């Protein structure tokens, strides 16, 4: 499998889940997916609980124990779409991919 195919498979896993802002389980599952991906490349990752209405986010470090960071990512794990959207509009590719 090519790197692009691997990426598209990983992307589909995220896209094909409902994780709207109020869907705590969905947001947490997105965090769990990202945690797994970063751990697979050797980063230290942990889930951080933001309370019963927000779900969890993940924190990862490529240099555990370091007091400095060399890369900072910031991203939303939630979407604006209502539950059911992932099933109604699953990940798809329109056209050819080189």
N, C-alpha and C positions, 0 to 999 in steps of 0.2 A: 504494500500500500504506500502511496506517495505521501509526502508531508502535507500536501494540500488536502488529500482525502482524509488524513488523520484529523486535520484542523476542522474540516467540514463535519465530520462525525462528532467531534467534541462540541462544535457550535450547535448542531442539531439537538444534542442532549439538553442544552440550556434553553434553546428556543421552544422546544416541544414540551414545556412545562408551564403551568399557570403559576405566576409569582407576582401577582399584583400587590400593591402596597399593603393592603389589608389581609393578604393571604400569608399568614405567618409561617405556615408549614412550607409553602412554596418558596418563600424568600430564604428560609433556612435550608431547604434542599439545594437551592442555587449556591449558597455559601458552602455547603458540603461538597458540591461538585468542584468548585474552584479550589477548595482546600485539598481535595484529592489530586487535582492536576498539579498544583504547586508542590505538594509532597512528592509526587512522582519524579520531579526534576531536582529533588534534594533540598528543597526549602523547608524550613520549619514553619508549620502553620497551626493555628488554633482557632476554634470558634469562640466568639465572644457574645454572650447573651445581652441583648439590649432591652429585655423586658418582654412581658406577655403580649404586647400589641405590636412589637416591631420585628420579632424574629431574631436571628443571629446574623452576625457578619463575620468575616474571617480576617485575621491578621496573619501576615506571613513575613518571614525574614530570611534573607539569603545568608546572613551572617549572624546566627544565634548568639546572643550575649553581647553583641556590639552596641556601643553607645551612639554610633553614627549610622546613617543610612546613605546608600549610594543610589538607590532607586526608590521612588515613591509612586505607587499606583493608587488611584482613587476611582471608584466606580460604583454605580448603583447595581444592586442585586434584584431590585423590584422593577416592575413594568407599570404602565398605565392601563393595561388591558384587563377587562373583567375575566373572572374564571370562565372557562369554556373556550376561550379564544385559541389556546394552543391546539385543542382538538379540531376546532373549526378551520384553523389556518396553520397546519403544520409546516415545519421547515421544508422548503422546496428549492430547487434550482431551476431557474428559467433561462434556457439557452445553453450554449456550450461553454465549457471550462477548458482552458488550455492545459 
